[in-house]
Amino acid sequence: MTTTAERILREFDTIAVVGLSRDPAKEAHSVPAGMRAAGFRIIPVNPVAEPGSTLLGETVFRSLGEAAEAGRPIDVVNVFRPSPEAASVTREAVAAGARAVWLQEGIFSAEARALAEEAGLLYVEDECIGVVRAGLGIVKDAVDGAKGDAVDGAKGDAVDGAKGDAVDGARGIA
């Protein structure tokens, strides 16, 4: 039987990452970089980013609404923010037309779950999207030349010089 997590990873290609970090040493950067290396399109969302800046080769947006207004379709919202912020991010995800919300390992929210379910969004919490993807061996067709390309000096499914399906040896958030 297919889990919700597997369904999200197999059916969707575009992931808006709320809280994507500029610091390659943080999981909030290395995990999305690993997802990009596996062929997923990443839309960086960081409220403190400089207008016009880029992360992982993509324009950074200050909110999910800003990304949606710019015509960026959002399949999945991957949340690298503290649990108390998850419900407000989920509200933004619903308003932006997202189809799924994924809270990283260590992030829980009964309110976010209820909001997502009420809106018909798929929902995962307390799981690392990169670890689940690697465990399932899911690799997408090239998105902006990302398929199998090195990201931050990595090869294949690895990030930050790690080997195999590791994502900087990271689980969860920093």
N, C-alpha and C positions, 0 to 999 in steps of 0.2 A: 504494500500500500504506500502511495506517495504521501509524504508529509507536506504540510503547508510550506515549510522552508524549501523543500525540493521543488515544489510547484512554482514558487516565486522565482527561484534561480533558473529553472528551465523555460518558463514562459515569458519572462521579461528581460530586457536588455539595457534599459536606461535607469540608472540609480542616482538620485539626488542625495548627496551626503551632507547632512546638516551637522556642522561642527568639524568639517574637514580641516585638519591642521596644516599649517605651513611647515611644521617641524617634521622632517623625515624620520626622526627617531621615535615619534609617537605613533601608537596604533591608529589614531584618527587620521594619519597620513599613509602609513604603510599598508593598512588593510585595503583602503580604496585604491592604492597604487597596484596592489595585487589583483584586485578585481578588474582594473583597467588592463593589466597584463593578460588577464584571462579573457579579454574581448568585450567586457562590459563598457558601455559609455558612462562616464562619471560626470555629474553636474555638481561642482563644488558650491556649497552654501555656507557662508561664513559671515555673520553680521558685522564683524570688525574689519573685513577685508577692504582694501583700497579700491575705489571704483576703477574698473578697467583692468584689474590685476588678473593673473591666471594661476591656476594650480593644476598639476597633472595635464597640462596642455589645453585646459578648458577655461573659459571665462568664469570668474567667481561671481556669484550673486549674493546679495546680502540677505535675501529671504526666498522662500519657496514661491511666494507670490510674484516676486521680481522675475524669477526664472520662468514662471508660467506666462507672465505678461510679455516676456521676450520671445514667446513662441516655442519654448523648450518643453516638449512633452515629457512628463515624469511618470515612469512606471512604478518605481519603488522609492520610498524615502527611507534611507538608512540613517539612524539617529545615533550620533556620538555626543550626546548632551546628557546632563544629569537627569535622573528619574523625575524630579519635580518639574522639569521642562517638557517631558514627553507628551503630556496632554495638549499643551499649546502647539507643539510641533505637529501633532496628529491633526488638530483642527486646521492648521495651515495645509497639511497634506490633502485633506478632504477638499478644501477650497481650491487647491491647485489641480485637482483632478487626478491625483495619484491613485494607483490601484492596489498598493500594498504599503504597509509600514513595518519596518524591521528595527527593533531596539537592540543595540549591541549587548554583549555579555555584561551582566551586572546592572542592566537597566530594566526596571519593571514599572508598570503603571496600570492599575486596574481601570483608571479613568481613560487612559489612552486606548486600552483594549476595548472598552465599551464604545467609545467614539468610533473607532475603526469598524467594529462589528456592526454598529447602527448604520454606518455609511456603506456597508458592503465591501470594505477593504479587507484583503488578506492581512494577517497580523502575526508577527513573531516577536518574542521578547527574550532577553537573557541568552542570546546565542550570537556568536561571532559569525557574520556573513562570510568572511574569508575562510574560516576553519570549516564551515559547513560546505562551502563551494569546493574547497580542496578535497575534502573527504568524499564528496560525490564525483569528483573528477570532471566537473562541468567547465567547458571552455566554449566560448561563443565564437562566431565568425568575426573577422577583423572589424573593429570599430575605430576609425581614425588611425589605422595602421598599428593598432595595439596588439593584435593577435601574435602571441609568442614573442613579441618584442621585449627587449630589456626595459625595465622601468627602474630608475634609480640604481642602475648597474646590475639588475637582477636578470636571471634567465628563466624562461618558462613560467612556472607557477611560483617561483621564489621571489622574495622581495628583500631588498637591502643585503644582497649577497648570500642569502640562505639557499640551501639546496632542497630539491624535492618539492613537496607541496607545502612547505612551511611558509608562514606569513610572518616574517621577522620573529619567529618563535612566539608570537604574541597571541594572547587570548584576551578578549575584553578591551577595556579602554585604559588609557593612562590617566 
